[in-house]
């Protein structure tokens, strides 16, 4: 595996990987890692400063912020992973269909994609959530659907390029049926680019979930979502700044991890590309 | 109020905010990117790249709150929110611009680095053209097309980010109106706001496409 060797030499990418693993561990081991119940309120200790009992302080209801941040990683990862799967599945089907068949199907799909791409980032997701209503499931759907047009365009681009390669031509000349050509010769070559895209998309998906929850349109209380924590902490910002800022820091660390891994993967999978270093 | 009146009341505030942010993003991003490319792997380059990594990863609603805590709560330099004087504009505009600064600096760096490797840059240097002239006349002109494309795309990011920034800083613009419309289930107003944003985005990118011809005479409208 050349790619792994190149990835391993990239110090920033390894830091990113460590941050991502930390997030995954926090999400899977949340009940054991969290020292306090993330929903237990203690009004006498509300807005407690970071200290011995509450390492990162307590929020406006006296709930342990650290425990809520740990549980919040579950929402972030869940929304991120499922929405990436939605975006990849939708984009892969539409992109290959458009790129491989061409003709009117290509025209129709790409025009729709272009219309959707004309909506500035966040606004499309906002419009979808406005239609579907708030909640974890609808947020995930909105983030996933938001990603479909970009993935479609990327997949179609690679499929179009691959369709013209000599080995695909050779496979077809040998009489291989179209689905086999697609499965054995085209899709495996689309995948590396897709993996990079999926990682960077995870970073954006986590940011988008946090943004929607911050606006009050995403995950609803009392579920521990980091974006929601920033939003509720905003009300007490001037008396207890840590309530809003600590969860936001946790969002940044998670996003940074996926961004670093995505950049590292891109450099590792495409050694010709040296522009980012 | 009828939706059209509400929209026409709100859009100038958003325009002011996004243009200020776009200016900051373009100036800081391009200057930092060029400096990074001219002195690659220098201390400045390292700091700039580290900053752009963080800039791309920070949720802007959080950056805005951190700025409020630092500059309003602790230092008492700038107001917490609202509109009025130029000082009200600084925090929201900088907050909104940060991710775009990071993105533009990154892109400018790689675009200028690519151009500096071209044969014509070596030729220019070989015939004794000064370094400033090489950069301004030969390198930047050619590096500018991808940067301009990115600027157009970033305007979309800014409009989306405006929804968050306006909420954080109580900025009376389209973004806040949109969020209010969603909560009030005022779908006519929501559709109107989305339409205004999408239209602005398309127009900006049309202008970007048309301006390619000015930068590079080889790209003409006839194609």
Interface residues (C-beta under 8 A of the other chain):
Chain A: X12 X118 X119 X120 X121 X122 X123 X126 X127 X129 X130 X203 X207 X210 X211 X214 X215 X216 X217 X227 X230 X231 X234 X237 X238 X241 X244 X245 X248 X249 X251 X252 X255 X256 X259 X260 X275 X276
Chain B: X53 X54 X56 X57 X58 X59 X61 X62 X65 X66 X68 X69 X73 X80 X106 X110 X113 X114 X155 X156 X157 X158 X159 X160 X161 X163 X164 X167 X168 X178 X179 X182 X183 X187 X190 X194 X197 X198 X201 X202
